[in-house]
Amino acid sequence: MKRFVKKALLLGITFVFMTPINAKAYTTFNGHKMSFGIGNYGNSTKFYWVDSSANTYSTKIANSFDRWIYSTKYAGITTPISYRKTTSKSASTVDIYKVKSIGTGIVGQTMFFVNQTKVNPSVQNWYWSKIELSESLLSKFPQYQQVTISHEIGHAFGLSHAAKQLMDPGADLAYSIGIEFPRKDEFNGINYLYK
Ligand SMILES: [Zn+2]
């Protein structure tokens, strides 16, 4: 009996450790998404646009998009994501700006639009997203630039917050556990929305 208890206890522990590996961590805005999708790799492409204010982040923005696009190479999960930078703002569905500051402790934010009307992503789909990056905080904490950009692109595509992932509400927390780019969980979330 003792032995059985021990074994049961061991199994219990194994289960506890196993669960998080297979658990779905991603969350979405009630399943809402970009109305016209995020491209269809190999078939159609969407565009992002970087305002001159955010030119200093061009390389990091390109790095983040690269990781979102080439998910098969980086995370072993294929998604439809197909994005390229454009110089034509009207062609873009992800616009990126740098602003002086957003609010206390806020390194970045993403807003959702249908034409020029700001919409609540938890209530409806959107046509395009606008990302703002905080100059005051991101110049003070340059180590959070990459993770913040990757995170906000995740919002733009339709991912909501998820603890201890790229989509953790704390850029510092994600960074502290070595996350700067999307991983399997975020790509599963993308495929849930768009595939
Ligand atoms: Zn966020």
py3Dmol code that shows the C-alpha trace and the ligand (Angstrom):
import py3Dmol

protein = """\
ATOM      1  CA  MET A   1       0.000   0.000   0.000  1.00  0.00           C
ATOM      2  CA  LYS A   2       2.788   2.303   0.892  1.00  0.00           C
ATOM      3  CA  ARG A   3       4.438   1.602  -2.389  1.00  0.00           C
ATOM      4  CA  PHE A   4       1.241   2.226  -4.247  1.00  0.00           C
ATOM      5  CA  VAL A   5       0.856   5.573  -2.536  1.00  0.00           C
ATOM      6  CA  LYS A   6       4.375   6.482  -3.458  1.00  0.00           C
ATOM      7  CA  LYS A   7       3.786   5.557  -7.081  1.00  0.00           C
ATOM      8  CA  ALA A   8       0.529   7.466  -7.145  1.00  0.00           C
ATOM      9  CA  LEU A   9       2.311  10.447  -5.683  1.00  0.00           C
ATOM     10  CA  LEU A  10       4.994  10.193  -8.346  1.00  0.00           C
ATOM     11  CA  LEU A  11       2.394  10.036 -11.082  1.00  0.00           C
ATOM     12  CA  GLY A  12       0.751  13.034  -9.536  1.00  0.00           C
ATOM     13  CA  ILE A  13       3.960  14.972  -9.652  1.00  0.00           C
ATOM     14  CA  THR A  14       4.624  13.933 -13.240  1.00  0.00           C
ATOM     15  CA  PHE A  15       1.179  15.102 -14.202  1.00  0.00           C
ATOM     16  CA  VAL A  16       1.736  18.457 -12.555  1.00  0.00           C
ATOM     17  CA  PHE A  17       4.948  18.952 -14.463  1.00  0.00           C
ATOM     18  CA  MET A  18       3.530  17.701 -17.740  1.00  0.00           C
ATOM     19  CA  THR A  19       0.390  19.767 -17.811  1.00  0.00           C
ATOM     20  CA  PRO A  20       1.872  23.166 -18.600  1.00  0.00           C
ATOM     21  CA  ILE A  21       3.769  21.755 -21.595  1.00  0.00           C
ATOM     22  CA  ASN A  22       0.605  20.767 -23.436  1.00  0.00           C
ATOM     23  CA  ALA A  23      -1.611  23.515 -22.072  1.00  0.00           C
ATOM     24  CA  LYS A  24      -2.887  26.231 -24.322  1.00  0.00           C
ATOM     25  CA  ALA A  25      -1.664  29.538 -22.971  1.00  0.00           C
ATOM     26  CA  TYR A  26      -2.599  31.871 -25.799  1.00  0.00           C
ATOM     27  CA  THR A  27      -5.730  33.914 -25.560  1.00  0.00           C
ATOM     28  CA  THR A  28      -7.516  35.936 -28.211  1.00  0.00           C
ATOM     29  CA  PHE A  29      -9.954  38.827 -28.179  1.00  0.00           C
ATOM     30  CA  ASN A  30     -12.983  36.506 -28.058  1.00  0.00           C
ATOM     31  CA  GLY A  31     -11.849  34.985 -31.337  1.00  0.00           C
ATOM     32  CA  HIS A  32     -11.924  38.290 -33.193  1.00  0.00           C
ATOM     33  CA  LYS A  33      -9.260  39.040 -35.787  1.00  0.00           C
ATOM     34  CA  MET A  34      -8.128  41.102 -38.725  1.00  0.00           C
ATOM     35  CA  SER A  35     -11.043  41.051 -41.141  1.00  0.00           C
ATOM     36  CA  PHE A  36      -8.906  40.522 -44.212  1.00  0.00           C
ATOM     37  CA  GLY A  37      -6.387  38.205 -42.604  1.00  0.00           C
ATOM     38  CA  ILE A  38      -2.656  38.283 -42.103  1.00  0.00           C
ATOM     39  CA  GLY A  39      -1.668  37.207 -45.604  1.00  0.00           C
ATOM     40  CA  ASN A  40      -1.470  33.697 -46.937  1.00  0.00           C
ATOM     41  CA  TYR A  41       2.155  32.688 -47.221  1.00  0.00           C
ATOM     42  CA  GLY A  42       3.126  31.933 -50.823  1.00  0.00           C
ATOM     43  CA  ASN A  43      -0.153  33.338 -52.153  1.00  0.00           C
ATOM     44  CA  SER A  44      -0.854  36.812 -50.803  1.00  0.00           C
ATOM     45  CA  THR A  45       0.976  39.343 -48.704  1.00  0.00           C
ATOM     46  CA  LYS A  46      -0.055  42.044 -46.230  1.00  0.00           C
ATOM     47  CA  PHE A  47       1.979  45.128 -45.410  1.00  0.00           C
ATOM     48  CA  TYR A  48       3.298  47.007 -42.403  1.00  0.00           C
ATOM     49  CA  TRP A  49       4.345  50.619 -42.368  1.00  0.00           C
ATOM     50  CA  VAL A  50       6.848  52.346 -40.080  1.00  0.00           C
ATOM     51  CA  ASP A  51       6.310  56.041 -39.384  1.00  0.00           C
ATOM     52  CA  SER A  52       9.463  58.178 -39.554  1.00  0.00           C
ATOM     53  CA  SER A  53       9.135  58.673 -35.778  1.00  0.00           C
ATOM     54  CA  ALA A  54       9.877  54.952 -35.327  1.00  0.00           C
ATOM     55  CA  ASN A  55      12.731  54.731 -37.852  1.00  0.00           C
ATOM     56  CA  THR A  56      15.183  54.153 -35.019  1.00  0.00           C
ATOM     57  CA  TYR A  57      13.420  50.835 -34.437  1.00  0.00           C
ATOM     58  CA  SER A  58      13.374  49.754 -38.109  1.00  0.00           C
ATOM     59  CA  THR A  59      15.850  46.935 -37.636  1.00  0.00           C
ATOM     60  CA  LYS A  60      14.119  45.574 -34.552  1.00  0.00           C
ATOM     61  CA  ILE A  61      10.724  45.846 -36.230  1.00  0.00           C
ATOM     62  CA  ALA A  62      12.097  43.904 -39.220  1.00  0.00           C
ATOM     63  CA  ASN A  63      13.576  41.322 -36.827  1.00  0.00           C
ATOM     64  CA  SER A  64      10.243  40.809 -35.095  1.00  0.00           C
ATOM     65  CA  PHE A  65       8.304  40.497 -38.343  1.00  0.00           C
ATOM     66  CA  ASP A  66      10.918  38.049 -39.575  1.00  0.00           C
ATOM     67  CA  ARG A  67      10.272  35.833 -36.555  1.00  0.00           C
ATOM     68  CA  TRP A  68       6.509  36.116 -36.933  1.00  0.00           C
ATOM     69  CA  ILE A  69       6.713  35.239 -40.654  1.00  0.00           C
ATOM     70  CA  TYR A  70       9.296  32.451 -40.674  1.00  0.00           C
ATOM     71  CA  SER A  71       7.630  30.439 -37.913  1.00  0.00           C
ATOM     72  CA  THR A  72       8.374  27.110 -39.587  1.00  0.00           C
ATOM     73  CA  LYS A  73      12.090  27.824 -39.447  1.00  0.00           C
ATOM     74  CA  TYR A  74      12.133  29.285 -35.949  1.00  0.00           C
ATOM     75  CA  ALA A  75       9.461  27.296 -34.117  1.00  0.00           C
ATOM     76  CA  GLY A  76       8.462  24.376 -36.325  1.00  0.00           C
ATOM     77  CA  ILE A  77       4.909  25.630 -36.809  1.00  0.00           C
ATOM     78  CA  THR A  78       3.612  26.864 -40.149  1.00  0.00           C
ATOM     79  CA  THR A  79       1.142  29.737 -40.161  1.00  0.00           C
ATOM     80  CA  PRO A  80      -0.402  31.791 -42.985  1.00  0.00           C
ATOM     81  CA  ILE A  81       1.430  34.992 -41.865  1.00  0.00           C
ATOM     82  CA  SER A  82       2.879  36.861 -44.828  1.00  0.00           C
ATOM     83  CA  TYR A  83       3.960  40.461 -44.272  1.00  0.00           C
ATOM     84  CA  ARG A  84       6.272  42.932 -45.981  1.00  0.00           C
ATOM     85  CA  LYS A  85       7.266  46.495 -45.216  1.00  0.00           C
ATOM     86  CA  THR A  86       5.658  49.141 -47.403  1.00  0.00           C
ATOM     87  CA  THR A  87       6.311  52.842 -47.903  1.00  0.00           C
ATOM     88  CA  SER A  88       2.662  53.317 -48.806  1.00  0.00           C
ATOM     89  CA  LYS A  89       0.753  53.961 -45.591  1.00  0.00           C
ATOM     90  CA  SER A  90      -2.609  53.326 -47.235  1.00  0.00           C
ATOM     91  CA  ALA A  91      -1.526  49.793 -48.159  1.00  0.00           C
ATOM     92  CA  SER A  92      -0.570  48.963 -44.583  1.00  0.00           C
ATOM     93  CA  THR A  93      -2.591  47.020 -42.025  1.00  0.00           C
ATOM     94  CA  VAL A  94      -0.044  47.426 -39.198  1.00  0.00           C
ATOM     95  CA  ASP A  95       1.144  51.018 -38.681  1.00  0.00           C
ATOM     96  CA  ILE A  96       3.967  51.606 -36.203  1.00  0.00           C
ATOM     97  CA  TYR A  97       4.732  54.897 -34.451  1.00  0.00           C
ATOM     98  CA  LYS A  98       7.017  56.071 -31.696  1.00  0.00           C
ATOM     99  CA  VAL A  99       5.417  58.518 -29.262  1.00  0.00           C
ATOM    100  CA  LYS A 100       6.925  60.505 -26.371  1.00  0.00           C
ATOM    101  CA  SER A 101       5.108  58.525 -23.714  1.00  0.00           C
ATOM    102  CA  ILE A 102       1.909  56.506 -23.354  1.00  0.00           C
ATOM    103  CA  GLY A 103       1.332  56.271 -19.628  1.00  0.00           C
ATOM    104  CA  THR A 104       3.171  55.338 -16.457  1.00  0.00           C
ATOM    105  CA  GLY A 105       5.049  52.109 -17.058  1.00  0.00           C
ATOM    106  CA  ILE A 106       3.507  51.503 -20.481  1.00  0.00           C
ATOM    107  CA  VAL A 107       6.148  50.622 -23.083  1.00  0.00           C
ATOM    108  CA  GLY A 108       3.789  50.067 -25.995  1.00  0.00           C
ATOM    109  CA  GLN A 109       0.159  49.826 -27.002  1.00  0.00           C
ATOM    110  CA  THR A 110      -1.895  48.598 -29.926  1.00  0.00           C
ATOM    111  CA  MET A 111      -5.158  50.063 -31.165  1.00  0.00           C
ATOM    112  CA  PHE A 112      -7.659  48.534 -33.558  1.00  0.00           C
ATOM    113  CA  PHE A 113      -9.527  50.240 -36.374  1.00  0.00           C
ATOM    114  CA  VAL A 114     -12.227  49.866 -38.977  1.00  0.00           C
ATOM    115  CA  ASN A 115     -11.418  52.594 -41.471  1.00  0.00           C
ATOM    116  CA  GLN A 116     -10.727  55.569 -39.171  1.00  0.00           C
ATOM    117  CA  THR A 117     -12.927  54.373 -36.322  1.00  0.00           C
ATOM    118  CA  LYS A 118     -11.229  52.892 -33.275  1.00  0.00           C
ATOM    119  CA  VAL A 119     -12.935  49.644 -32.284  1.00  0.00           C
ATOM    120  CA  ASN A 120     -12.869  47.250 -29.330  1.00  0.00           C
ATOM    121  CA  PRO A 121     -11.268  43.979 -30.503  1.00  0.00           C
ATOM    122  CA  SER A 122     -13.149  42.029 -27.831  1.00  0.00           C
ATOM    123  CA  VAL A 123     -16.380  43.036 -29.543  1.00  0.00           C
ATOM    124  CA  GLN A 124     -15.613  42.954 -33.260  1.00  0.00           C
ATOM    125  CA  ASN A 125     -13.054  42.296 -35.995  1.00  0.00           C
ATOM    126  CA  TRP A 126     -10.826  45.108 -37.252  1.00  0.00           C
ATOM    127  CA  TYR A 127      -9.301  46.158 -40.586  1.00  0.00           C
ATOM    128  CA  TRP A 128      -5.970  47.454 -39.354  1.00  0.00           C
ATOM    129  CA  SER A 129      -3.930  48.081 -36.199  1.00  0.00           C
ATOM    130  CA  LYS A 130      -1.840  50.947 -34.949  1.00  0.00           C
ATOM    131  CA  ILE A 131       1.126  50.295 -32.671  1.00  0.00           C
ATOM    132  CA  GLU A 132       2.641  53.003 -30.487  1.00  0.00           C
ATOM    133  CA  LEU A 133       6.021  52.578 -28.822  1.00  0.00           C
ATOM    134  CA  SER A 134       7.051  54.730 -25.865  1.00  0.00           C
ATOM    135  CA  GLU A 135      10.208  56.696 -26.536  1.00  0.00           C
ATOM    136  CA  SER A 136      10.705  57.717 -22.904  1.00  0.00           C
ATOM    137  CA  LEU A 137      10.618  54.160 -21.552  1.00  0.00           C
ATOM    138  CA  LEU A 138      12.207  52.299 -24.450  1.00  0.00           C
ATOM    139  CA  SER A 139      15.187  54.667 -24.577  1.00  0.00           C
ATOM    140  CA  LYS A 140      15.613  54.200 -20.838  1.00  0.00           C
ATOM    141  CA  PHE A 141      15.232  50.411 -21.079  1.00  0.00           C
ATOM    142  CA  PRO A 142      16.589  49.456 -24.516  1.00  0.00           C
ATOM    143  CA  GLN A 143      16.617  45.788 -23.501  1.00  0.00           C
ATOM    144  CA  TYR A 144      12.796  45.810 -23.734  1.00  0.00           C
ATOM    145  CA  GLN A 145      12.602  47.196 -27.282  1.00  0.00           C
ATOM    146  CA  GLN A 146      12.613  43.881 -29.122  1.00  0.00           C
ATOM    147  CA  VAL A 147      10.185  42.065 -26.838  1.00  0.00           C
ATOM    148  CA  THR A 148       7.810  45.030 -26.846  1.00  0.00           C
ATOM    149  CA  ILE A 149       7.744  45.197 -30.646  1.00  0.00           C
ATOM    150  CA  SER A 150       7.164  41.437 -30.958  1.00  0.00           C
ATOM    151  CA  HIS A 151       4.417  41.630 -28.303  1.00  0.00           C
ATOM    152  CA  GLU A 152       2.542  44.510 -29.927  1.00  0.00           C
ATOM    153  CA  ILE A 153       2.605  42.776 -33.312  1.00  0.00           C
ATOM    154  CA  GLY A 154       0.984  39.833 -31.536  1.00  0.00           C
ATOM    155  CA  HIS A 155      -1.824  42.127 -30.385  1.00  0.00           C
ATOM    156  CA  ALA A 156      -2.150  43.596 -33.886  1.00  0.00           C
ATOM    157  CA  PHE A 157      -2.721  40.068 -35.226  1.00  0.00           C
ATOM    158  CA  GLY A 158      -5.313  39.258 -32.543  1.00  0.00           C
ATOM    159  CA  LEU A 159      -3.537  37.728 -29.558  1.00  0.00           C
ATOM    160  CA  SER A 160      -4.467  38.910 -26.087  1.00  0.00           C
ATOM    161  CA  HIS A 161      -2.447  38.607 -22.889  1.00  0.00           C
ATOM    162  CA  ALA A 162      -1.090  35.252 -21.670  1.00  0.00           C
ATOM    163  CA  ALA A 163       1.053  34.826 -18.576  1.00  0.00           C
ATOM    164  CA  LYS A 164       4.729  33.899 -18.909  1.00  0.00           C
ATOM    165  CA  GLN A 165       4.631  34.014 -22.697  1.00  0.00           C
ATOM    166  CA  LEU A 166       5.538  36.684 -25.244  1.00  0.00           C
ATOM    167  CA  MET A 167       2.036  37.985 -24.589  1.00  0.00           C
ATOM    168  CA  ASP A 168       2.652  38.430 -20.852  1.00  0.00           C
ATOM    169  CA  PRO A 169       1.461  41.921 -19.946  1.00  0.00           C
ATOM    170  CA  GLY A 170       4.925  42.621 -18.472  1.00  0.00           C
ATOM    171  CA  ALA A 171       7.677  43.178 -21.017  1.00  0.00           C
ATOM    172  CA  ASP A 172      10.169  42.903 -18.162  1.00  0.00           C
ATOM    173  CA  LEU A 173       8.747  39.525 -17.100  1.00  0.00           C
ATOM    174  CA  ALA A 174       8.890  38.076 -20.635  1.00  0.00           C
ATOM    175  CA  TYR A 175      12.406  39.436 -21.091  1.00  0.00           C
ATOM    176  CA  SER A 176      13.537  38.031 -17.733  1.00  0.00           C
ATOM    177  CA  ILE A 177      12.563  34.510 -18.831  1.00  0.00           C
ATOM    178  CA  GLY A 178      14.382  34.885 -22.142  1.00  0.00           C
ATOM    179  CA  ILE A 179      11.487  35.715 -24.453  1.00  0.00           C
ATOM    180  CA  GLU A 180      11.900  38.342 -27.171  1.00  0.00           C
ATOM    181  CA  PHE A 181      10.093  36.699 -30.067  1.00  0.00           C
ATOM    182  CA  PRO A 182       6.960  34.622 -30.746  1.00  0.00           C
ATOM    183  CA  ARG A 183       7.142  30.919 -29.972  1.00  0.00           C
ATOM    184  CA  LYS A 184       4.975  27.845 -30.479  1.00  0.00           C
ATOM    185  CA  ASP A 185       2.120  29.064 -28.310  1.00  0.00           C
ATOM    186  CA  GLU A 186       1.661  32.319 -30.200  1.00  0.00           C
ATOM    187  CA  PHE A 187       1.771  30.511 -33.549  1.00  0.00           C
ATOM    188  CA  ASN A 188      -0.887  28.080 -32.329  1.00  0.00           C
ATOM    189  CA  GLY A 189      -2.972  31.123 -31.468  1.00  0.00           C
ATOM    190  CA  ILE A 190      -2.460  32.549 -34.954  1.00  0.00           C
ATOM    191  CA  ASN A 191      -3.486  29.260 -36.543  1.00  0.00           C
ATOM    192  CA  TYR A 192      -6.556  29.082 -34.313  1.00  0.00           C
ATOM    193  CA  LEU A 193      -7.617  32.493 -35.640  1.00  0.00           C
ATOM    194  CA  TYR A 194      -6.597  32.308 -39.298  1.00  0.00           C
ATOM    195  CA  LYS A 195      -5.997  28.767 -40.484  1.00  0.00           C
TER     196      LYS A 195
END
"""
ligand_1 = """\
1
ZN
Zn 0.036 43.866 -24.199
"""
view = py3Dmol.view(width=600, height=400)
view.addModel(protein, "pdb")
view.setStyle({"model": 0}, {"cartoon": {"style": "trace"}})
view.addModel(ligand_1, "xyz")
view.setStyle({"model": 1}, {"stick": {}})
view.zoomTo()
view.show()
